[in-house]
Amino acid sequence: MTARRLLLLALIATSLLSRTTIAAPATSMPRAFTADAKKDAARVAANAKEHIGDSPDDAGSIATDLSPAITRPAVLAAMRKVADREISNYQPYFANSWTWCTLYAGLIATSQASGDAKYETPLLAVAEKYQWKLGRRLEHADDHCIGQVYLDLYFEHSDPKMVGPTRAQFDQLIAKGGENKWTWCDALFMGPPIWARLAKASGERKYIDYMNTNWWRTTDLLYDRDEHLFFRDAKFILRRDEKGRKVFWSRGNGWVMGGLARVLQYLPADHSDRPKYIAMMNEISKRLLPLRDDQGLWHASLLDPNTFNLPETSGSALILYGMAWGVNNGVLNRATYEPAIEKGWKGLLSHVYADGRLGCVQQTGDAPALYKPTASWNYGVGGFLLAGSELQKLASAKGR
């Protein structure tokens, strides 16, 4: 891709984000990307104030009661340990933001894997609190994310009230012209899976059509077809690190891998674009394999693991979730990816503390950042539980 085209894409994305006309081309390249300690500290403080987790100096010892064996009992024990801590510590703060809905997706998966309703019951209370409605920003993918929880609960209970409000809001969005705001790669996890679920629940094709059109618009903007990775958003298209490398965020690409799994789960088998989604999962997965560290995990900056020298568990968990879903559903080659998935799960367990805390979770943000080994935030736990749910299915397929 030429520098001119990259610059044009960046300008188009800026216009989409600001809803203003495209300005004259910039005369200088964007600044180099470096970690911003002050900004990172501010995000940690803000996250803690929102009660979505914390980042203490000391969190005790790493758990010694978890087995990395890929058996249903061993995987479920790890899922329960991490999920139980999250519910015990944070249920009073449950809300409807994207951070919480990622956790809720993991809790629903834990409920399904364990058959224990205690992981689902708190989510019913959340849904009733918000009257089964999406967030306040009708066009914004982050405020769509909670709808995935509503639809998953609907598939469990078949109660029309669980889907009606979301459907009405999406019909309103389509009637308005459906302006696409999926201009950052995280949005491919937040938004598209709810549209795919709604198409399944309603039997109406228009929801799949909306999702499919906007997925590929975002892809055309942010997918690097040479590297087979996603830029987080348009400001990274031209940005480079201190060694001149492109900047790809592990959690951003984890969001895409998780989004692919959650869309393919409900995309009709005969949909004309289904092979494109499958090809994308294969391309990204293949590129990610050699970027793992010795634990089988990924660091915050995929191409700069030395500067960002801790593994990042939220991105790693989402990547493993997507890969494991792909193997379980015949999308990814089992012989190629199963060893990587098993090693990655063992790596994740090495960051679970004795009380169930999942450490090494980067705070909220839009780029690679530095964080403490003890840092734990709710969306990381959600990713861990989603990965565990697919590891359970992997174990079940082997009769373990």
Secondary structure, DSSP 8 states (H G I E B T S, - for coil): --HHHHHHHHHHHHHHHHTS------SS--------HHHHHHHHHHHHHTTSEE--S----B-SS-----SHHHHHHHHHHHHHHHHHHHGGG--SSHHHHHHHHHHHHHHHHH--GGGTHHHHHHHHHTTT---S-TT-GGGTTHHHHHHHHHHHH--GGGTHHHHHHHHHHHHTT------BTTHHHHSHHHHHHHHHHH--HHHHHHHHHHHHHHHHHHEETTTTEE-SBGGGSS-B-TTS-B--BHHHHHHHHHHHHHHHTTS-TT-TTHHHHHHHHHHHHHHHGGG--TTS--BSBTT-TTTS-SB-HHHHHHHHHHHHHHHHTTSS-HHHHHHHHHHHHHHHHTTBBTTS-B-----S-SS-----TT-EEHHHHHHHHHHHHHHHHHHHHTT-
